[in-house]
Amino acid sequence: MDLSEYEYLWTTEKDDWVLAYTSYGYGIVNKTEQTVLLVEDDELEKALTDKMLSVGCRVYDDINDAYKDVPGRTASDDDTFFCEKCGHELDPYIHGSCCGVTCPNCGWGWATTYIEPIMEDSNIYHIILETNDISLKVTRIVSDIACCNYIQARKIIEKAPVEIFCGQAVEVLKAKEKLEAAGIRFGIEPEFPY
């Protein structure tokens, strides 16, 4: 098989053209221009790959590693991922509990489950009311959060500082947002990271 048309891969442009392992086998990649040489003939592609391996062309375990290994590339470039199939930059996404990347050029991509850290947090948090203001606004909010009537809420407020709610992170976040929106002083124990 005549490979002379492609000899630039392992001669004059050897520093740019490398092999990167993908789920489809080896890909012929220009790491400088961040492109992939698409070869439709399987026999030709195998012959080119074998030739590049035999003359010692650089081989990477991953196409992204090849694209990152260019002098002058900045650290921010490390956050960019490229398609295993065509070499185009991938677009990341998060939709609800699903996240992944897609290639706008060829449609290739992957997806996985994404769960917000707050949903997996099994700690029990305690909301401590720090004000003894028995105004109607505070009484309503405390009544709502503590699940009690207004009379009981006022008795709770008079004992401040006092715990008005305890629960898991998702529930505590809802109560926290209500207290913050009303401008009511409170604390959460242990430290609440959300």
Rosetta silent file (secondary structure, phi, psi, omega in degrees, C-alpha in Angstrom):
SEQUENCE: MDLSEYEYLWTTEKDDWVLAYTSYGYGIVNKTEQTVLLVEDDELEKALTDKMLSVGCRVYDDINDAYKDVPGRTASDDDTFFCEKCGHELDPYIHGSCCGVTCPNCGWGWATTYIEPIMEDSNIYHIILETNDISLKVTRIVSDIACCNYIQARKIIEKAPVEIFCGQAVEVLKAKEKLEAAGIRFGIEPEFPY
SCORE:     score description
SCORE:     0.000 S_00000001
   1 L     0.000  133.042 -178.147    0.000    0.000    0.000 S_00000001
   2 L   -84.420  115.834 -178.914    1.390    3.397   -0.980 S_00000001
   3 L  -107.803    8.232 -174.090    1.574    5.701    2.044 S_00000001
   4 H   -58.378  -30.482  179.653    3.701    8.429    0.456 S_00000001
   5 H   -64.390  -23.242 -175.657    0.777   10.879    0.430 S_00000001
   6 H  -109.544    7.152 -173.001    0.732   10.705    4.241 S_00000001
   7 H   -63.995  -16.536  174.563    4.443   10.605    5.048 S_00000001
   8 H   -58.361  -25.922 -179.468    4.253   14.119    6.542 S_00000001
   9 H   -60.189  -35.921 -177.298    2.640   12.402    9.552 S_00000001
  10 L  -116.102    8.858  178.206    5.944   10.793   10.531 S_00000001
  11 L  -122.080  -95.610 -171.620    8.446   13.167    8.851 S_00000001
  12 L   -65.514  -28.342 -178.740    8.037   16.947    8.509 S_00000001
  13 L  -116.667   27.755 -176.461    5.043   17.235   10.903 S_00000001
  14 L   -59.412  -33.245 -179.681    5.974   14.425   13.294 S_00000001
  15 L   -71.461  -23.730 -179.399    5.908   16.766   16.315 S_00000001
  16 L   -90.964  -41.798 -175.384    2.315   17.770   15.561 S_00000001
  17 E   -90.990  124.088 -177.054    0.794   14.459   14.463 S_00000001
  18 E  -135.794  174.290  174.284    0.514   11.835   17.198 S_00000001
  19 E  -107.297  137.063  177.456   -1.539    8.784   18.074 S_00000001
  20 E  -130.070  132.199 -178.951   -4.125    8.954   20.831 S_00000001
  21 E   -77.111  131.476  177.220   -6.001    5.953   22.145 S_00000001
  22 E  -127.486  177.841  178.001   -9.802    6.263   21.938 S_00000001
  23 L   -67.776  -11.046  178.782  -12.677    3.865   22.440 S_00000001
  24 L   -99.487    1.507 -174.121  -12.420    3.183   18.685 S_00000001
  25 E   109.881 -156.526  179.686   -8.711    2.299   18.809 S_00000001
  26 E   -74.719  139.551  172.533   -5.892    4.658   17.856 S_00000001
  27 E  -113.108  143.884  177.467   -6.780    8.047   16.454 S_00000001
  28 E   -93.698  114.820 -166.890   -4.386   10.095   14.324 S_00000001
  29 E  -124.384  135.966  169.775   -4.365   13.482   15.995 S_00000001
  30 E   -95.206  103.001 -173.637   -2.785   16.852   15.288 S_00000001
  31 L   -70.312  -26.325 -179.281   -2.213   17.990   18.858 S_00000001
  32 L   -74.711  -46.706 -179.202   -1.204   21.533   17.878 S_00000001
  33 L   -89.199   -6.230 -179.560   -4.245   22.304   15.721 S_00000001
  34 L    55.066   55.957  176.702   -6.481   20.026   17.828 S_00000001
  35 E  -131.467  164.426  178.181   -7.824   18.097   14.878 S_00000001
  36 E  -121.938  137.553  175.643   -8.204   14.449   13.999 S_00000001
  37 E   -83.687  112.073  179.018   -7.327   12.878   10.665 S_00000001
  38 L   -89.343  121.695 -179.748  -10.424   10.952    9.598 S_00000001
  39 L  -118.472  115.304 -175.570   -9.549    7.992    7.385 S_00000001
  40 L   -78.146  -22.700 -179.666  -12.559    6.171    5.959 S_00000001
  41 L   -88.581  112.942 -177.250  -10.575    3.187    4.658 S_00000001
  42 H   -59.740  -39.902  179.989   -9.943    0.822    7.597 S_00000001
  43 H   -65.459  -41.922  178.911   -6.945   -0.836    5.904 S_00000001
  44 H   -64.653  -44.113 -179.829   -5.340    2.534    5.162 S_00000001
  45 H   -60.798  -42.874  178.311   -5.948    3.725    8.710 S_00000001
  46 H   -64.195  -41.234  179.804   -4.336    0.561   10.124 S_00000001
  47 H   -64.205  -41.493  178.693   -1.346    0.931    7.766 S_00000001
  48 H   -65.380  -44.652  178.961   -0.878    4.572    8.799 S_00000001
  49 H   -61.268  -47.073  179.239   -1.159    3.711   12.488 S_00000001
  50 H   -59.738  -41.975 -179.643    1.314    0.826   12.148 S_00000001
  51 H   -64.767  -44.969 -179.806    3.774    3.067   10.293 S_00000001
  52 H   -63.248  -38.803  176.653    3.505    5.821   12.910 S_00000001
  53 H   -65.463  -41.846 -175.792    4.070    3.271   15.688 S_00000001
  54 H   -68.105  -28.946 -179.470    7.059    1.739   13.882 S_00000001
  55 L   -95.654    4.460  174.034    8.856    5.073   13.440 S_00000001
  56 L    84.440   27.004  175.084    8.281    6.112   17.059 S_00000001
  57 L   -62.725  148.946 -177.781    5.543    8.732   16.769 S_00000001
  58 L   -64.171  139.909  179.042    4.281    9.857   20.170 S_00000001
  59 E  -122.068  133.045  178.472    1.362    7.863   21.632 S_00000001
  60 E  -116.140  148.683  178.164   -1.089    9.236   24.231 S_00000001
  61 L   -73.568  -19.711 -173.357   -3.543    7.313   26.380 S_00000001
  62 L  -150.248  143.279 -178.803   -6.218    9.940   25.801 S_00000001
  63 H   -62.334  -34.612  179.347   -6.948   12.563   23.136 S_00000001
  64 H   -66.300  -35.408  176.696   -7.242   15.276   25.809 S_00000001
  65 H   -63.370  -38.557  178.774   -3.719   14.465   27.045 S_00000001
  66 H   -64.995  -45.461 -178.331   -2.433   14.974   23.507 S_00000001
  67 H   -65.790  -30.580  179.930   -4.203   18.326   23.145 S_00000001
  68 H   -76.767  -24.013 -173.961   -2.858   19.515   26.517 S_00000001
  69 L   -87.278   60.529  178.183    0.745   18.606   25.656 S_00000001
  70 L  -128.941  125.988  179.069    1.500   21.684   23.578 S_00000001
  71 L   -54.870  135.876  177.797    4.133   24.239   24.671 S_00000001
  72 L    91.484   -7.789  178.834    2.548   27.539   25.682 S_00000001
  73 L   -71.378  135.912 -177.482   -0.847   26.083   26.514 S_00000001
  74 L   -86.976  165.940 -178.612   -2.240   27.677   29.676 S_00000001
  75 H   -62.067  -32.734 -179.376   -3.700   25.896   32.687 S_00000001
  76 H   -64.561  -24.107  177.857   -7.222   27.056   31.774 S_00000001
  77 H   -66.757  -19.543 -178.425   -6.952   25.004   28.598 S_00000001
  78 H   -66.297  -18.151 -179.516   -6.900   21.879   30.809 S_00000001
  79 H   -84.221   -1.249 -178.324  -10.642   22.280   31.383 S_00000001
  80 L   -95.677  134.776  178.382  -11.389   21.722   27.695 S_00000001
  81 L  -119.261  152.874 -173.943  -12.254   18.251   26.440 S_00000001
  82 E  -126.351  150.039 -176.621  -12.304   17.018   22.889 S_00000001
  83 L   -65.400  133.440  176.601  -14.346   14.461   20.977 S_00000001
  84 L   -69.697  -23.944 -174.625  -12.806   10.996   20.612 S_00000001
  85 L   -87.844  -47.094 -175.511  -14.472   10.611   17.253 S_00000001
  86 L  -121.309   -8.830  177.688  -13.784   13.876   15.394 S_00000001
  87 L    85.516    0.071 -179.779  -11.542   15.919   17.711 S_00000001
  88 L   -72.838  153.079  177.735  -13.940   18.880   18.039 S_00000001
  89 E   -64.999  135.937 -178.752  -14.248   20.674   21.392 S_00000001
  90 L   -88.834  148.083  177.338  -16.993   19.143   23.549 S_00000001
  91 E  -101.748  120.342  177.639  -19.769   21.163   25.189 S_00000001
  92 E   -77.981  154.835  176.299  -20.455   20.312   28.861 S_00000001
  93 E  -151.298  154.522  170.499  -23.999   20.329   30.237 S_00000001
  94 E  -135.476  121.495  176.767  -25.968   19.728   33.423 S_00000001
  95 E  -129.075  107.709 -179.465  -29.717   19.122   33.170 S_00000001
  96 L    59.851 -120.742 -179.347  -31.402   18.185   36.421 S_00000001
  97 L  -101.010   23.119  179.678  -29.682   15.038   37.681 S_00000001
  98 E  -123.824  136.516  175.194  -27.892   14.342   34.385 S_00000001
  99 E  -141.314  160.157  179.277  -24.540   15.752   33.269 S_00000001
 100 E   171.330 -159.063  177.234  -22.096   15.056   30.483 S_00000001
 101 E  -137.821  150.527  175.594  -20.598   16.416   27.294 S_00000001
 102 E  -134.014  152.583  177.333  -21.710   16.469   23.678 S_00000001
 103 L   -97.323  118.063  179.702  -19.913   17.170   20.446 S_00000001
 104 L   -70.246  -13.388 -177.838  -21.665   19.891   18.431 S_00000001
 105 L   -86.554  -49.993 -174.365  -19.880   18.633   15.319 S_00000001
 106 L  -119.164   -8.266  177.745  -20.702   14.898   15.192 S_00000001
 107 L    90.761   -6.783  179.364  -23.095   14.323   18.105 S_00000001
 108 L   -64.726  153.630  176.793  -20.789   11.993   20.065 S_00000001
 109 E   177.217 -174.611  175.427  -20.847   12.385   23.817 S_00000001
 110 E  -147.186  160.326  179.845  -21.367   10.777   27.174 S_00000001
 111 E  -143.333  155.571  176.791  -23.643   11.292   30.139 S_00000001
 112 E  -150.350  172.821  179.371  -23.740   10.293   33.760 S_00000001
 113 E   -79.772  136.438  175.198  -25.829   10.942   36.839 S_00000001
 114 L  -121.450  121.204  178.753  -25.265   14.210   38.648 S_00000001
 115 L  -118.123  125.324  178.041  -26.561   14.523   42.181 S_00000001
 116 L   -56.468  137.489 -179.927  -26.290   17.839   43.991 S_00000001
 117 H   -54.951  -33.623 -179.569  -24.075   17.435   47.086 S_00000001
 118 H   -63.946  -29.011 -179.574  -26.891   18.750   49.284 S_00000001
 119 H   -71.862  -24.476 -179.103  -29.066   15.790   48.214 S_00000001
 120 H   -97.272   -5.271 -177.413  -26.459   13.322   49.514 S_00000001
 121 L   -74.905  114.492 -177.916  -25.766   15.186   52.764 S_00000001
 122 L  -101.245    6.659  177.452  -27.137   13.002   55.591 S_00000001
 123 L   -64.897  152.836  173.457  -26.020   15.281   58.458 S_00000001
 124 L  -101.551  125.265 -179.036  -28.621   16.609   60.854 S_00000001
 125 E  -111.372  148.371 -178.197  -28.517   20.405   61.174 S_00000001
 126 E  -118.782  126.728  176.400  -30.094   22.537   63.920 S_00000001
 127 E   -94.950  124.163 -178.366  -31.489   26.034   63.299 S_00000001
 128 E  -109.694  117.388  176.139  -31.088   28.268   66.342 S_00000001
 129 E   -73.719  130.411 -175.419  -33.270   31.382   66.524 S_00000001
 130 L  -110.929    4.181 -179.580  -31.159   34.262   67.917 S_00000001
 131 L  -121.281  147.590  175.141  -33.804   36.979   68.301 S_00000001
 132 L  -110.119   29.164  176.624  -36.643   37.362   70.798 S_00000001
 133 L   -73.190  114.599 -177.634  -38.579   39.754   68.532 S_00000001
 134 L   -99.115   30.074  176.696  -42.235   38.663   68.804 S_00000001
 135 L   -63.660  162.015 -178.410  -43.455   40.804   65.906 S_00000001
 136 H   -59.760  -40.668 -179.306  -46.088   39.299   63.637 S_00000001
 137 H   -59.476  -49.425 -179.225  -43.536   38.800   60.816 S_00000001
 138 H   -66.465  -41.900 -179.713  -41.154   36.791   63.030 S_00000001
 139 H   -60.191  -43.027  178.526  -44.011   34.884   64.653 S_00000001
 140 H   -60.991  -47.938 -177.401  -45.365   33.806   61.244 S_00000001
 141 H   -64.211  -46.557 -179.568  -41.980   32.580   60.012 S_00000001
 142 H   -63.696  -40.750  177.996  -41.185   30.711   63.264 S_00000001
 143 H   -59.423  -42.985 -179.856  -44.688   29.212   63.280 S_00000001
 144 H   -66.133  -46.793 -176.341  -44.180   27.988   59.713 S_00000001
 145 H   -71.700  -41.575 -177.616  -40.699   26.557   60.307 S_00000001
 146 H   -83.864   -3.057  179.974  -41.417   25.008   63.732 S_00000001
 147 L    54.484   56.763  178.698  -44.807   23.666   62.549 S_00000001
 148 L  -143.183  171.651  179.128  -46.730   25.172   65.432 S_00000001
 149 L   -81.671  174.914 -175.035  -49.462   27.752   66.007 S_00000001
 150 H   -64.118  -37.257 -179.708  -48.775   31.446   66.696 S_00000001
 151 H   -63.758  -45.733  178.430  -49.155   31.131   70.477 S_00000001
 152 H   -65.731  -37.030  179.460  -46.606   28.317   70.613 S_00000001
 153 H   -62.512  -42.148  179.113  -44.330   30.253   68.227 S_00000001
 154 H   -64.041  -39.060  178.331  -44.353   33.294   70.541 S_00000001
 155 H   -64.427  -38.203  177.886  -43.444   31.105   73.525 S_00000001
 156 H   -65.106  -46.149 -177.525  -40.547   29.640   71.494 S_00000001
 157 H   -60.657  -40.143 -179.365  -39.344   33.116   70.433 S_00000001
 158 H   -62.203  -21.620 -179.189  -39.351   34.363   74.053 S_00000001
 159 L   -90.852    4.242 -175.714  -36.832   31.590   74.921 S_00000001
 160 L   -56.127  143.774    0.102  -34.298   32.715   72.278 S_00000001
 161 L   -73.506  134.897 -175.169  -31.674   31.635   71.623 S_00000001
 162 E  -150.792  148.138  177.310  -33.577   28.431   70.994 S_00000001
 163 E   -73.933  129.827  178.325  -33.684   25.627   68.434 S_00000001
 164 E  -112.697  -12.508 -179.766  -36.674   26.023   66.116 S_00000001
 165 E  -162.651  146.429  168.761  -35.920   23.266   63.602 S_00000001
 166 E  -141.774  144.914 -179.146  -33.638   20.305   62.993 S_00000001
 167 E   175.634 -171.640 -179.847  -33.398   18.160   59.910 S_00000001
 168 L   -80.511  167.407 -170.114  -31.381   17.208   56.877 S_00000001
 169 H   -54.131  -42.752 -177.149  -29.705   19.730   54.612 S_00000001
 170 H   -62.537  -43.343  179.862  -32.473   20.032   51.999 S_00000001
 171 H   -68.541  -41.343 -178.921  -35.113   20.836   54.625 S_00000001
 172 H   -64.578  -37.670  178.888  -32.799   23.184   56.517 S_00000001
 173 H   -60.192  -42.205  178.853  -32.001   25.088   53.335 S_00000001
 174 H   -61.088  -45.354  179.647  -35.698   25.873   52.799 S_00000001
 175 H   -65.949  -40.812  178.956  -36.044   27.161   56.370 S_00000001
 176 H   -58.503  -44.321 -179.196  -32.781   29.132   56.072 S_00000001
 177 H   -63.556  -37.931  177.751  -34.040   30.889   52.943 S_00000001
 178 H   -64.663  -44.916 -179.389  -37.267   31.904   54.710 S_00000001
 179 H   -65.052  -42.490  179.217  -35.362   33.312   57.693 S_00000001
 180 H   -64.418  -42.702 -179.609  -32.897   35.191   55.482 S_00000001
 181 H   -61.866  -32.297 -179.484  -35.683   36.649   53.333 S_00000001
 182 H   -89.048   -5.643  179.727  -37.380   37.982   56.483 S_00000001
 183 L    71.682   31.024 -178.556  -34.118   39.336   57.937 S_00000001
 184 L   -93.638  132.870 -179.895  -34.363   37.220   61.094 S_00000001
 185 L   -74.345  132.596  179.483  -31.136   36.490   63.008 S_00000001
 186 E  -157.734  168.852  175.056  -30.361   32.787   63.345 S_00000001
 187 E  -135.508  161.044  176.968  -27.531   30.283   63.392 S_00000001
 188 E  -128.802  131.737  177.890  -27.113   26.737   62.125 S_00000001
 189 E  -123.863  138.690  -12.454  -25.173   23.996   63.892 S_00000001
 190 L   -63.807 -177.796 -178.324  -23.020   22.298   62.767 S_00000001
 191 L   -52.986  131.136 -175.549  -21.686   24.736   60.147 S_00000001
 192 L   -99.026  114.191 -173.713  -24.021   24.716   57.141 S_00000001
 193 L   -84.274    6.011 -174.422  -22.116   24.696   53.833 S_00000001
 194 L  -112.762    0.000    0.000  -25.043   25.537   51.529 S_00000001
